[in-house]
């Protein structure tokens, strides 16, 4: 007699099935006797208007871990479809749609009075009103070095360092003629110090400082000026939860949680070394943060924490 297959409890939606963080989720689920599957959104053909909707806790919960960097919203449609069919989806498709865009994040910061970097979203040709707006923005910055980043992207991809106003003009003109203007402009912060806070199920589970890797370590792009602070370029060092730096960022994170009710979120902060803690600004948010290096730095099994919170998360009718 054939044995019945164990019921699927958790579905992780991810564009890349074998990411290191996904492997940690698999290991944690196995240890917790939780039947977890990791699937691409492309594995879900949408069959609409053909069946009655089921609702309730008997359906697998869905953990949405897709970035949208290819500007294809099919993953969100899949998540919305599963949500409509009664699955509990975390993070919500609505929140993921807002925060996968760095422009959306900046509008969120402004609307809710969070301190963030001066940012310019630039579209159109480099003339007339546009050039005046650009000059007005640059005149308020105390730098001639700029960061140009795509509206979507992660792991430092789509981020460029531009030296000088003329070079910036050249970049913007080129991007306009390539029809690739989904970018933001921000000032480059010299002697920057960055932090990352990780939020899970309404709690701050840790904060790390991003320290630039030793010059002996070969960086992926061989760039002499280090301006990227993702895990490929930095070491994560845990911050003492009793420190004033931790407490300041903790307060900001709690305010973000109140506004978003996010299930899993990274909050990146940036400041200048040797300046006051209060000068720290929110750099950006991440709804799909990796957590392998964070786990090592904090000596926490983040994968196990996520699985436990997913299993305990209650379905709300």
HELIX and SHEET records of a PDB file:
HELIX    1   1 UNK A   20  UNK A   31  1                                  12    
HELIX    2   2 UNK A   41  UNK A   43  5                                   3    
HELIX    3   3 UNK A   74  UNK A   84  1                                  11    
HELIX    4   4 UNK A   93  UNK A   99  1                                   7    
HELIX    5   5 UNK A  102  UNK A  111  1                                  10    
HELIX    6   6 UNK A  128  UNK A  139  1                                  12    
HELIX    7   7 UNK A  165  UNK A  177  1                                  13    
HELIX    8   8 UNK A  244  UNK A  260  1                                  17    
HELIX    9   9 UNK A  277  UNK A  279  5                                   3    
HELIX   10  10 UNK A  292  UNK A  298  1                                   7    
HELIX   11  11 UNK A  302  UNK A  312  1                                  11    
SHEET    1   A 4 UNK A  36  UNK A  39  0                                        
SHEET    2   A 4 UNK A  10  UNK A  14  1                                        
SHEET    3   A 4 UNK A  61  UNK A  65  1                                        
SHEET    4   A 4 UNK A  89  UNK A  90  1                                        
SHEET    1   B 4 UNK A 119  UNK A 121  0                                        
SHEET    2   B 4 UNK A 183  UNK A 187 -1                                        
SHEET    3   B 4 UNK A 145  UNK A 150 -1                                        
SHEET    4   B 4 UNK A 159  UNK A 163 -1                                        
SHEET    1   C 5 UNK A 234  UNK A 238  0                                        
SHEET    2   C 5 UNK A 203  UNK A 212 -1                                        
SHEET    3   C 5 UNK A 192  UNK A 200 -1                                        
SHEET    4   C 5 UNK A 264  UNK A 272 -1                                        
SHEET    5   C 5 UNK A 281  UNK A 286 -1                                        
END                                                                             
